[in-house]
Amino acid sequence: MFPNKRLRRLRGSSSLRDLVRETQLSPDDFIFPIFITHGKNIKREISPMPGIFQFSVDLLEEEITELLEIGIKGVLLFGIPSVKDELGTDAYSDNGIIQQAIKKIRSVSQQLIIISDICLCEYTDHGHCGVLENFTVDNDKTLSLLSEMALSHAAVGSDIIAPSAMMDGQVKSIRSALDNANMHSTPIMSYSAKYASSFYGPFRVAAESEPKFGDRKSYQMDPGNIREAMLEISQDIEEGADIVMIKPALAFLDVIAKVRNTFDLPIAAFNTSGEYSMLKAASQNNWINGPNVMKELLTSIKRSGSDLIISYHSKEIIKLLNEKYS
């Protein structure tokens, strides 16, 4: 008890604080999302996401080279095709936008981990994540297309398949398809607890995937539910998920912590576009110290139990970490 016990003793210098810090960010923690668009010579900044761009395939090499130089180990790919249709056929076309991008990235690096987002919302003309029947997403008809998409991406070099459509049985369907194609070693990182969140607004601008009608609340989770998240994650693990994901991150740190205390699989958390955009807006208005707040927020995601952090801040935070340790 005080005065014999003084907790401030270990806070007296930056070196002491570094020595006893319980949660340390590392470049190995981060995955960087990239938006791939059709066309040539395109590097288009996304208006609500300063510093984040859409790239055409021909300009990917420069971006990938930069990521490798600063130490990013993995990327998560989202595609914007030239033509969208009712069934999102570009998602599983042999010459689809992401298939082209994967081949391009593989020509630059064999080491970079490529993660494919497996969902139809970016590829359908209606903006929903699956096959429509009477203006409702048909769960079971969607599964075969998600599996076909996963196989197509894995066949050209994707390292990890990340189903995000929140269809019941999507992990089982994709795992079976991969195994039947002798892709037993391809891991699945499932968006297991993906909430119907308002934090996705800037992403829908970036991916050009706003639904043409209605919303996604019939398949994405209600933000008020945590017991349901545990059921979703348990089911995905039983179906063969190798990594489970919670999305968004900051408003759902309690979910991440509960999952960490319950399951032993690696946990990914998606630090979403809305979280990124809020911080950027406040920083640009000099309302906050952007780099310091970024470090606090990302540390909180890791402290809650995440092993992997998918973040648009990845490049920034890794550059800061590299400066610290140089």
N, C-alpha and C positions, 0 to 999 in steps of 0.2 A: 504494500500500500504506500501511497505518497506520504512522506517525502523520500522514502527509500527507493520506491519504484517510480522512475521518471521516464515515460515513454518517449519524451522529446529527445532523449539522448541519442537515438538512432536517426534523428532528422537534422542533425546539425550541419551537414555539408552535403553537396551533391554526390560526392563519392560514397558517403555512408548510405544515402538514400538509394543510390544505384545498387549498392551491395546487398541490401535487404529487401529490395522490391520483389513483391510476390508474383506479379504478372508482368512479363516482358514481351513486348511485340518483337517479331522477327520477320525478315523478308519472306521466310518460308511459310508464313501464315496466310499469304494473300494470293487471291486469284483476281485477274483483271478482266472485266467484260469488254467485248469489242462488238461493234455493230458493223455488219458488212452489207453494203448496198450494191445495186446493179449500176452499170455504166462504166465510164473510164475517167481516170484522172480526178477522182472525187475525194476530197477531204473536207467534209461539211460539218461545221460546229453545230451542236444541238443546242438550240436557243435556251431552254431552261436548265441546261447542264454545262456550264462554262468549263472548257478544257476537255470535253468529251466530244468525239467526232464519229460520223459515219464515214467509212472508208470503202472505196471500190477495191476489188480484188487486186488490181494492178499496183495499188499504192500500199499494199499490206507489208511488203518487205521492209520498208523503212521503219514502220511502226513496230514490227516484230523484232527487228534488230535492236531498236531502242529498249524494248522490254527485256530482252536478253542481257543487254549491257548493264542495266540497273539491277538485275537479279530476280526478275519475276519468273516464277516457275510454271505458272499455269494461266490459261486464258479460257474464258467462257464465251462462246460464239452465238450471236443472234443475227439472223439473216433478213434482208428486205429484198424480195424478188422483184423482177421487172413486171411480172404478171401474177396477179392473185386470182384464185378461182374458188368455187364452192368447196372443193375438197383439199385445197392447199397442196396441189400436186408438186409444186417446186420443192417442197420440204423433203420429198423422197425421190426426186428425179436424179438420174445419174449425173446430170449436168446442172444440178441446182446451185443456188448461190453459195450455200455453205459447203457443199461438196467441192466447188471450185476453190473456196477459201482454204479448206483443209489441205488440199493438194498444194496450194501456194505456200502455206505455212510450213508444210512438210519439206518443201524444196529449200526453205531457209534454215530449218532446224529440225533435227530428229529428237531433240531432248525436251523441248517445250511441251508441257502437258496440254493437250487440246481437249476441252470439254464441250460437248454438244448439248445445247438446250433442245429438248425434244417436246415440242408443242406446235400446234397448227395456227395459233392466233396471228402470227406474223405473215402467214402464207394464204389465209382464207380471205375472200372478198368481203365476208361479213364480220371478220374480226374476232370470232369466237374460237375456242380452243379445240373444237372437234367437229364432227359431222352433225349437221342440223336435220332434225325431223320435227316439222310443225313448230319452228322457231325455238326448239329446245335441243340442247346438245345430247345426242344419243351416245351414252357411255360405251356400250359394247361395240358399236360400229366404229367408234373412234379408236379402240384399242388396236385393231389390225393396222390402221394407218400409222399410229405411233410406233408400232413394232417395225413396220416397213421403213419408216424414217430412221429409226435407230440402227437398223441393219445397214442402210445406205451410208450413214455417216461413219459407222465403225469400219466399213469395208474400205473406205478411202483414207483412214488413218486417225480417226478420233480415238483418243485414249480412254475417255470416260463418257458414259451416256447419262444425261441428266433430265429425266422426264419431269415436266413441270405443269402438265395439263390438269392435274388433280382428278384424273379419272380413276374410279375404283378398279383395281386389278391391273393398273398400268405396269407396275413393276414385274408382276408375275408374267404378263404377256410378253414384255420386252426380254426378261430373263430367259424365257423359253425360246424365243426367237433367236437370241444370241447363241444359246447353247446348241440349238439345232443346226446353227450355221458354223459350229466348231469355233465360236468366239467365247469360249468358257472363261478366258482370262480378262475379258472386258468388264471393268467395274461399272456399277450403277450408283450414281449419286442422286437420290430421289428428293425432289421437292416434296417432302412428306407432310409438313405442316405449312402450307401456303395459304395465307389469309387473304380474304377479299378486302384489300386495304386501299385506302386513299393515297398511300405513299407511292403508288405506281404511276401517277400522272405523267411525270417527265419521261419515264420509260416508254409510255405509249406514244409520245411524240417521237422519241428516238427510234423506236421500232415500227412506227406507223401502224399500230395495231389496236387502235381504239375500236371497240365494238360498234357496229353500225346501228344496233338496237339493244336495249336491255342492258344487263350487266352480267357479271360472272359469279354472282352470289349463290347460284344453284350448284356450283362445283368447287369453288374456293371456299375456305372456311370462315365462319363467323368470328370476328376479332374478339368476342367475349369468351370464347371457349378454349379451355386448356385440357380438360379431360378428353375431349374429342381429339385434340392433337396427339395425346398419348396413344389413343386407339389407332389413329392414322399411322403413326410411326411404328407401333408394334406390328401392324399388318404389313407395312412395307418391309420390315426386317424379316418377317416370316416368308414373304414372297421373294426375298433374295437381294434386297438393297445392301450395298456395301458401305455407303455413307448416307446419312440422313440430313436433311436441310430444313431450317426454319427461316421463313421469309414473311415479313420484314424482320429486321434484327432489333432495332432500338426500342420499339414499343412492345417487344415480346421477349425481353431479357429473362423474364420469369419463366417463360416456356423453355428457353434454352437451358436455364439452370435446372429445371425439373427433368428435362430429357437427359441432361448430363448425369444427374443423380440416379437415373433409372436404367439407362442403357450404356453399353460399353463400346458401341460402334463410334467411329469418327463422326463428329458433328460439324456441319457447315452452316454458316449464317450469312444471309444476303443483306448487306448494308445497301438499301435500295436507293433508287434514283431520287425519290422524294426526300430522303434523309440527306443525300448528297446536296441536292439543290437548296434546301433550307440553310445548311451550313454555308454554302457558297454565297447565298444572298445576304446573309447576316455579315459574313466576312467582308464582302465587297462594300457594304454600307458602314464598315468600321464599327459595327455594334459588338463584335467579338474579336478575339485573337484567333483567326482561322486555324493556323497550324496547331496551336495548343489545344483548341477545342476538338479538332480532328483526332489528335492523339488520345485525348480523354475518352472520346466516344468509341474509338476502335479498341482501346484498352478495356472498356466496359464490356464489349462484345466478347473479347477473349476471356475476361475474368468470369463471365457468366457461364463459361464452359465450352465455347466454340474452339474447335481445332483448326478450322479453315474459315477465312473471312473473304467473301466475294464482295469487292468494293470498288467503286469508281475512284476512290482515294488511293488505290494501291500504288500508283506511280509516285504520288506525292509522299506518302508515308515511307515508302522504301528509300526514296532519296534522302529523307530526313534521317532515317536509321543509318544509311550508309555514311552520311556526314558525321553522325555521332561516333561511329566506330572506326572512321578513317584515321 
